[in-house]
Amino acid sequence: MKRRNFIRNTGFAAAAMAIAPAAKVFAGTADTKVRLAIIGVGARGQNHLDLILRRDDVELVAICEIEERALTIAKEMITKSGKKMPQVFTGDVNAWKKLLEIKGLDGVLIVTPWELHKPMIMGALDAGIKYVGTEVILGITLEDHWDVVKAAEKNNAHVMMMENVCYRRDVMAVLNMVRQGMFGEIIHLQGGYQHDLREVKFNDGVNMYGHGVEFGEKAYSEAHWRTEHSVHRNGDLYPTHGIGPIAHYANINRGNRFLSLCSFSSKARGLHNHIVKQGGESHPNAKVNFKLGDVVTTSINCANGETILLQHDTNLPRPYSLGFRVQGTEGLWMDVNKSIYIQEKSARAHQWDDAKTWLDKYDHPLWQRWSKDTEGAGHGGMDFFVIHAFVESIKRKTPTPMDVYDAATWSSITPLSERSIELGNQTVEVPDFTGGQWMYRKPVFSLNDSY
């Protein structure tokens, strides 16, 4: 199938499914069993595993994990669920390749370190698997992103980034407000990843979080691999939690697109200071020079004239916040102070309303319908929706609501921000992964209460 036809056909199919009545969409699907496999059942993979084990419409065919401790926990979860133990692939770093040789897989979830995502996605597509769900990020280099897009098109397959924040309840209520014009014409948006990760990036090799200042070979879980990126790279290493929701607000790749970006990085002090404070000045890691600036700020320009500000802030003490701001000609929402102001509709002129009143009123239909099913799901329930959307797309043989073009566009901010900083904060062009089809594609994300 030609590239243009692939983009057009997948977009039309998704749009048709999105606007269909929910009852009709679900008709005839109750007995459908989706055959899934998971590559990576560590801490994050276990979140997805739990949700998959809850579903009667999914058969877990295989799991792959080379870390014995994580694999043991995953097996215990499966046994406790009463479900059949899937095939288990382990033993060496290439075990995932053997998993992909299984015939008849409907989809695969990839929940591994960032640098493994691209080769595993490509491997799954080459194996003929039509639905691939990947945790963020899509790839390391800009070329990685293009390779995945071209492979998905070549194989007429679907690659969905499992960006859960797009389904956060307040984020979706604000999306509902945006679509109903409550903020007027959108002018400016902000977001980011503002999360103190010092006890994620370092531990003692036993505990998952904190209790030491080791990383790399001496550390466990994310500290085993994630911290290396802070040593060697300087850019917005984790943009999708912020940019995913923003992209839906601004209809990116569906009537709008990112044109260019410019990034700045502060000096790096936070990780070094943490090591010294917790492990002492004589600790070997106190000599490590971390390349990642403590605060990385990226400004993005859009085709329709909106501006976007992203911030990556993970190395300093701070309460968690994604720092969302949605501002239009009629008002704005600010996540940090949990407030909304709508001109001529707020209680008092020039004074904030408590956001809860507005968010409750405009609660998204997805949350209204599925809130009970989200109970116990990770990250406040939003993990339920990414798995739900992935599985339901497979059952209906339709494009995923967040597609490979979204994944590539959002994730490419990382290598582009690195390039901008390396060039002395120069503005760099953001590629159009849709090949011009952004002008004709229509919004499809969460248009009803189905998925």
Residue pairs with C-beta under 8 A, 6 or more apart in sequence:
1 9
1 153
1 156
3 153
3 435
4 435
4 437
6 153
6 156
7 153
7 405
7 434
7 435
7 437
7 441
8 437
8 440
10 158
10 399
10 403
11 254
11 399
11 437
11 440
11 441
11 442
11 444
13 398
13 399
14 398
14 399
14 400
14 401
14 403
14 444
15 442
15 444
17 25
17 396
17 398
17 444
17 450
18 401
18 444
18 445
18 446
18 447
18 448
18 450
19 447
19 448
20 448
20 450
21 448
22 369
22 448
22 449
22 450
25 396
25 450
26 450
29 57
29 395
29 396
30 57
32 57
32 395
33 57
33 58
33 59
34 57
34 58
34 59
34 106
34 107
34 391
34 394
34 395
35 59
35 61
35 104
35 105
35 106
35 107
36 52
36 58
36 59
36 60
36 61
36 105
36 106
36 107
36 108
36 109
36 391
37 60
37 61
37 62
37 63
37 64
37 86
37 99
37 102
37 105
37 107
37 108
37 109
38 45
38 48
38 49
38 52
38 60
38 62
38 63
38 64
38 108
38 109
38 111
39 63
39 64
39 96
39 99
39 108
39 109
39 110
39 111
39 112
39 120
40 64
40 65
40 109
40 110
40 111
40 112
40 135
41 49
41 63
41 64
41 65
41 70
41 71
41 73
41 74
41 111
42 65
42 67
42 70
42 111
42 221
43 70
43 208
43 221
43 222
44 111
44 135
45 65
45 70
45 74
45 109
45 111
45 112
46 70
46 73
46 74
46 77
47 378
47 379
47 383
48 109
48 111
48 162
48 383
48 387
49 60
49 63
49 74
49 77
49 78
50 77
50 377
50 378
51 377
51 378
51 383
51 384
51 387
52 58
52 60
52 109
52 387
53 60
53 77
53 78
53 81
53 83
54 81
55 387
55 391
57 391
57 395
58 391
60 78
60 83
60 84
60 86
61 86
61 87
61 102
61 104
61 105
62 86
62 87
62 88
62 89
62 99
62 102
62 105
63 71
63 74
63 78
63 86
63 87
63 88
63 89
64 88
64 89
64 90
64 95
64 96
64 99
65 71
65 74
65 88
65 89
65 90
66 90
66 91
66 92
66 93
66 95
68 90
69 220
71 88
71 90
75 85
75 88
78 85
78 86
79 85
87 99
87 102
89 95
89 96
89 98
89 99
96 112
96 120
96 123
97 123
99 108
100 108
100 123
100 124
100 127
100 129
101 127
105 127
105 129
106 129
106 130
106 131
106 394
107 129
107 130
107 131
107 132
107 133
107 390
107 391
107 394
108 124
108 129
108 131
108 132
108 133
109 133
109 134
109 162
109 390
110 116
110 117
110 120
110 121
110 124
110 132
110 133
110 134
110 135
111 135
112 120
112 135
113 225
113 226
114 136
114 137
114 140
114 225
114 226
114 229
115 140
115 225
117 134
117 135
117 137
117 138
117 139
118 138
118 139
118 140
118 144
118 147
118 148
120 134
121 132
121 134
121 138
121 148
121 151
121 159
122 147
122 148
122 151
124 132
125 132
125 151
125 152
125 154
125 155
125 157
125 159
126 151
126 155
128 155
129 157
130 155
130 156
130 157
130 158
131 157
131 158
131 160
131 390
131 393
131 394
131 400
132 157
132 158
132 159
132 160
133 159
133 160
133 161
133 162
133 386
133 390
133 400
134 159
134 160
134 161
134 162
134 407
135 161
135 162
136 161
136 162
136 163
136 238
136 240
136 241
136 410
136 411
137 237
137 238
137 240
137 411
137 414
138 144
138 145
138 148
138 159
138 161
138 407
138 408
138 410
138 411
138 412
139 145
139 147
139 148
139 411
139 415
140 414
140 415
141 415
142 412
142 415
142 416
142 419
142 431
145 408
145 411
145 412
145 415
145 431
145 433
146 408
146 431
146 433
148 159
148 404
148 407
148 408
149 404
149 405
149 408
149 433
151 157
152 158
152 159
152 404
153 404
158 393
158 399
158 400
158 403
158 404
159 400
159 403
159 404
159 407
160 389
160 390
160 393
160 400
160 401
160 402
160 403
160 404
160 407
161 240
161 244
161 402
161 406
161 407
161 410
161 411
162 386
162 387
162 390
163 240
163 241
163 244
163 386
163 402
163 410
164 378
164 379
164 382
164 383
164 385
164 386
165 171
165 240
165 241
165 242
165 244
165 245
165 322
165 382
166 172
166 244
166 245
166 248
166 386
166 402
166 445
167 366
167 382
167 384
167 385
167 386
167 446
168 245
168 379
168 380
168 382
169 359
169 363
169 364
169 367
169 380
169 381
169 382
170 335
170 355
170 359
171 245
171 324
172 364
172 366
172 367
172 446
173 358
173 359
173 360
173 362
173 363
173 364
173 367
174 245
174 249
174 324
174 326
174 333
174 359
174 362
175 245
175 248
175 249
175 364
175 446
176 362
176 363
176 364
176 365
177 183
177 333
177 358
177 362
178 186
178 249
178 326
178 328
180 362
181 330
182 330
182 331
182 342
182 345
182 358
182 362
183 326
183 327
183 328
183 329
183 330
183 331
183 332
183 333
183 342
184 328
184 329
184 330
184 331
184 343
185 328
185 329
186 249
186 250
186 306
186 326
186 327
186 328
187 305
187 306
187 307
187 327
187 328
187 329
188 306
188 307
188 308
188 309
188 325
188 327
189 246
189 249
189 250
189 306
189 307
189 308
189 309
189 324
189 325
189 326
189 327
190 242
190 246
190 308
190 309
190 310
190 311
190 323
190 324
190 325
191 241
191 242
191 243
191 245
191 246
191 308
191 309
191 310
191 322
191 323
191 324
191 325
192 236
192 239
192 241
192 242
192 309
192 310
192 311
192 312
192 313
192 322
192 323
193 236
193 238
193 239
193 241
193 242
193 311
193 312
193 313
193 314
193 322
194 311
194 312
194 313
194 314
194 318
194 320
194 321
194 322
194 323
195 313
195 314
195 318
195 320
195 321
196 314
196 315
196 316
196 317
196 318
196 319
196 320
197 314
197 315
198 210
198 270
198 271
198 274
198 315
198 317
199 209
199 210
200 209
200 222
200 223
200 226
201 215
201 222
201 223
201 226
201 227
201 230
201 271
201 314
202 210
202 212
202 213
202 214
202 215
202 219
202 223
202 227
202 271
202 274
202 275
202 278
202 285
203 209
203 210
203 211
203 212
203 214
203 219
203 220
203 221
203 223
204 210
204 211
204 212
204 214
204 219
204 220
205 212
205 214
205 218
205 219
205 220
206 220
207 220
208 220
208 221
208 222
212 219
212 278
212 279
213 274
213 275
213 278
213 279
213 283
213 285
214 223
214 285
215 223
215 224
215 227
215 228
215 285
216 223
216 224
216 225
216 227
216 228
217 224
219 227
227 271
229 237
229 292
230 237
230 271
230 290
230 291
230 292
230 315
231 288
231 289
231 290
231 291
231 292
232 291
233 291
233 292
233 418
234 265
234 291
234 292
234 293
234 296
234 418
234 421
234 422
235 263
235 265
235 292
235 296
235 312
235 414
235 415
235 416
235 417
235 418
235 419
235 420
235 421
236 263
236 296
236 298
236 310
236 312
236 413
236 414
236 417
237 292
237 296
237 312
237 314
237 414
238 312
238 314
238 414
239 298
239 310
239 312
239 410
239 411
239 413
239 414
239 417
240 410
240 411
241 322
242 310
242 311
242 322
242 323
242 324
243 308
243 310
243 410
243 413
244 402
244 406
244 410
245 324
246 252
246 308
246 324
247 253
247 406
247 409
247 410
248 443
248 445
248 446
249 326
250 256
250 302
250 304
250 306
250 308
251 304
251 443
252 258
252 302
252 406
252 409
252 438
253 405
253 406
253 409
253 433
253 434
253 438
253 441
254 438
254 441
254 442
254 443
254 444
255 304
255 438
255 439
255 441
255 442
255 443
256 302
256 303
256 304
256 306
256 438
257 302
257 303
257 409
257 430
257 432
257 434
257 438
258 300
258 301
258 302
258 303
258 308
258 409
258 430
259 300
259 301
259 302
259 303
259 429
259 430
260 300
260 301
260 427
260 428
260 429
260 430
261 298
261 299
261 300
261 301
261 413
261 416
261 417
261 420
261 427
261 428
261 430
262 298
262 299
262 420
262 425
262 426
262 427
262 428
263 296
263 297
263 298
263 299
263 416
263 417
263 418
263 420
263 421
263 425
264 296
264 297
264 298
264 421
264 425
265 292
265 293
265 295
265 296
265 297
265 421
266 293
266 294
266 295
266 296
267 293
267 294
268 289
268 290
268 291
268 292
268 293
268 294
268 315
269 294
269 315
269 316
270 294
270 315
270 316
270 317
271 288
271 290
271 292
271 315
272 286
272 288
272 290
274 315
275 283
275 285
275 286
275 288
276 283
276 286
279 285
279 286
280 286
290 315
292 315
293 421
294 313
294 315
294 316
295 311
295 312
295 313
295 316
296 311
296 312
296 313
296 417
296 421
297 309
297 310
297 311
298 309
298 310
298 311
298 312
298 413
298 417
298 420
299 307
299 308
299 309
299 310
300 307
300 308
300 309
300 310
300 413
300 430
301 307
301 308
302 308
303 438
309 325
310 413
311 323
321 335
321 336
322 335
323 335
323 336
324 333
324 334
324 335
325 332
325 333
325 334
325 335
325 336
326 332
326 333
330 342
330 343
331 340
331 341
331 342
331 343
331 345
331 346
332 340
332 341
333 339
333 340
333 355
333 358
334 340
337 352
338 354
338 355
338 356
339 352
339 353
339 354
339 355
340 346
340 352
340 353
340 355
340 358
340 359
341 351
341 352
341 353
342 353
342 358
346 352
346 353
347 353
364 446
365 448
365 449
366 385
366 446
366 449
366 451
367 374
368 449
369 449
370 384
370 385
370 388
370 449
371 381
373 384
373 388
374 380
374 381
374 382
374 384
374 385
375 381
377 383
377 384
385 451
388 451
389 400
389 401
389 402
389 451
390 400
392 450
392 451
393 399
393 400
393 401
393 451
399 444
401 444
401 445
401 446
401 451
402 445
404 433
405 433
405 434
405 438
408 433
409 430
409 433
412 430
412 431
412 433
413 430
416 428
416 430
419 428
420 426
420 427
420 428
432 438
434 441
